[in-house]
Every structure is written in C-alpha cells, then in structure tokens.
Amino acid sequence: GDSVTQMEGPVTLSEEAFLTINCTYTATGYPSLFWYVQYPGEGLQLLLKATKADDKGSNKGFEATYRKETTSFHLEKGSVQVSDSAVYFCALSHYGQNFVFGPGTRLSVLP
Amino acid sequence: GAVVSQHPSWVICKSGTSVKIECRSLDFQATTMFWYRQFPKQSLMLMATSNEGSKATYEQGVEKDKFLINHASLTLSTLTVTSAHPEDSSFYICSLSGGMNTGELFFGEGSRLTVL
C-alpha cells in the first residue's frame, strides 16, 4: 500500500536558520502531496500542496516541489522563526481520498 | 476551505464514564468525515470513516463498541468513547474531505480527552 516516510525529529534550529524536512513516498499512480502543520494543542492545518509532478507548493515562506523521479516532497524554508515551531506532517492522497500521513517531524526554533 | 469545529476542546472524566465529542462542518456539507486519534508525540491514526446516514467504517483494531460514531446529518458527526479508561486518554481529531475539488482534508481543532 501507499506510505510516507519523513525524517525523524526533533529538529532544533536557531532563528533565521535554513530548514529542510525530507519526505519520500511510495504510491501507485500519481497522488497529490501535502504538508500539514500542527501547532501545540491544535488540529492540523494545510501548509501547502502539489497535485502533479514538478509542481511547487508554497505558503508562508515554505516551499516543496513534487519530484516524481525521486518520489520526494521535501519541505524547505530559507529563514525560520520561533513561531514556526510545530509538528510537520507530509501526506499523500488520491483524489481527496485515502489520505496517508507520515509520522510527523517536530521542529523547535530557538530565539 | 471548509471550517470544521470540534467540541469540547478538552474534557476530563472519571474512569467508566462515557464522553461525547462533536465535530461540526460549519460551511460544507460533508457526507464523509474522518476520526483520527493521536498519541503524544506521534502521528495520526485513522480510527474510522463516518458516513452520513449509515454505519461508520472502522479501521482494523478499533473497537466499534468502544468508539461509537454517529453521523446523523451532513454537518455533524459525533464520537462517543464509552466506558472510558485511562488508556483512552488521547487527542481526537476529526476531519472532512474537500473531495476532488480541493483534494485536501480539513481538520477540526482537536479534542483532548483525559480519563482519570
């Protein structure tokens, strides 16, 4: 079945550092790919998404590019802030159904 | 996108009691909602798919008599944890699919259950 793998956390960075959180997937066909963010004590919010190969999703300074050849969707941000501290989930789905989530990566940004 | 609201956001109960968590879709008619459980510092575990007007579909290993799901209308699904025990303490999150139009899941704020 489909699966999503993320780099293990926690990831601890200083403010303004560069962030990369790796995500790779295994799936049949051509799924849509997502990054969701969960702030402490809250539900998940969509951060960005990409629906086909070579698409780049971007939001709030975060970016991720759908790489079909490497089955990856790595999340990047050039300069993190303390307010970016959260848990980040990579996910895939087919036509809005059967979502599969990665294990999540906890990010802590220190001032 | 769709707005999903859960209530209560936090509940503490005594062992043996039952707790009901509501999930409302405020601006979207949802024929299907999903219930997830999240243990501390862990990922989401899909518990069941709630179908409006019919029985929920439970994932393997989830006790349907323990976690009662009712989806009586297009805007409301409820999860009742029956005879709760400390091991049921967890963060429960509902979501609904935006379908093929948006292809994304919309999540509620989550409900933290603590069973003493």
Interface residues (C-beta under 8 A of the other chain):
Chain A: S32 F34 Y36 G41 E42 G43 L44 Q45 L46 K49 T51 F89 A91 S93 Y95 G96 Q97 F99 F101 G102 P103 G104 R106
Chain B: G1 V4 Q6 F34 K41 Q42 S43 L44 L46 I93 S95 S97 G98 G99 M100 N101 T102 G103 E104 L105 F106 F107 G108 E109 G110 R112
